[in-house]
């Protein structure tokens, strides 16, 4: 099934009715577009991103002598600020990731290339965000934060629109 077919018809196709005890129970089949592999690859890159960020935090822990389970370091020294910024870049990504990935995977059922593209913009922007923030100067996170924020909003809003179109059958 091509992704074009998924756009023209809802991606949930009714399965034949089966005799069940619960009346009105319908089982639906999910049609995965041919191009959904792009979405899968983009989602996997988000996993690579968070692992890369975790390694950066581990390196910063060793460099600045921050032991587990300490999340953030007290104080205003440059070392404390740099560690906290590195940790925060990772933590902030983890805060956004569930919404971004859920939206991307749902949007990808109807518009796989758009979803994958927005996912790639999100991941690439998060790399820029992490590299900037990890310098210890929080203002350097802004270019990556803007890109990932725009991609996030586009993913969520697009998913809401596609969800409403699907639910309302238009």
C-alpha positions, -999 to 999 in steps of 0.1 A, spaced: 0 0 0 14 34 -9 15 63 15 -8 81 -10 -35 55 -4 -33 61 33 -39 98 28 -70 92 7 -85 68 31 -83 65 68 -54 44 80 -77 22 100 -96 -3 79 -125 -22 94 -119 -59 97 -147 -84 91 -171 -87 120 -165 -117 142 -189 -134 165 -180 -123 200 -198 -121 234 -195 -83 234 -219 -69 209 -206 -42 186 -169 -52 191 -150 -44 159 -113 -53 154 -95 -28 132 -64 -35 110 -37 -9 109 -22 -1 75 14 8 76 25 30 47 54 18 25 75 48 34 71 43 72 107 30 73 118 67 72 98 73 104 114 43 120 149 55 111 142 90 124 128 76 157 159 54 160 181 85 156 164 100 186 176 70 206 211 76 193 208 113 203 198 105 239 226 80 243 252 105 229 239 130 254 241 105 283 278 98 273 285 135 274 270 138 309 291 108 320 322 124 307 313 157 324 307 138 357 342 123 355 358 156 345 342 177 372 340 149 399 302 148 402 292 114 417 259 97 413 231 103 423 238 140 423 219 155 394 231 191 396 260 209 413 256 238 437 276 269 432 284 295 405 319 282 395 325 278 357 329 240 363 295 238 381 277 259 355 292 238 326 283 205 343 248 217 350 243 229 314 255 196 301 231 177 324 203 201 316 207 196 278 202 159 283 173 162 308 155 188 287 156 165 256 142 136 277 113 159 288 104 166 251 111 132 236 78 113 245 56 139 229 78 143 199 82 106 193 45 98 198 34 126 175 60 115 149 49 79 149 12 87 147 17 114 120 38 90 101 9 66 96 -6 92 72 24 114 62 55 93 67 80 115 49 67 147 66 69 130 100 104 116 94 116 151 81 102 168 112 118 141 134 152 147 117 149 184 122 141 178 159 171 155 163 196 177 144 184 208 163 188 189 196 225 182 186 230 220 180 212 227 213 234 202 232 266 215 218 257 251 225 243 245 260 273 223 270 297 252 266 284 266 300 268 296 283 230 290 284 224 316 257 242 293 232 214 268 234 189 291 217 195 283 180 191 246 186 162 252 210 144 273 184 148 246 157 137 217 179 109 238 194 95 246 160 98 209 149 81 198 181 52 223 176 48 212 140 47 175 149 21 180 177 -1 203 157 0 182 126 -8 151 146 -38 169 161 -51 180 127 -46 145 112 -62 130 143 -93 152 140 -95 146 102 -94 109 109 -119 110 137 -143 132 119 -139 114 85 -128 144 64 
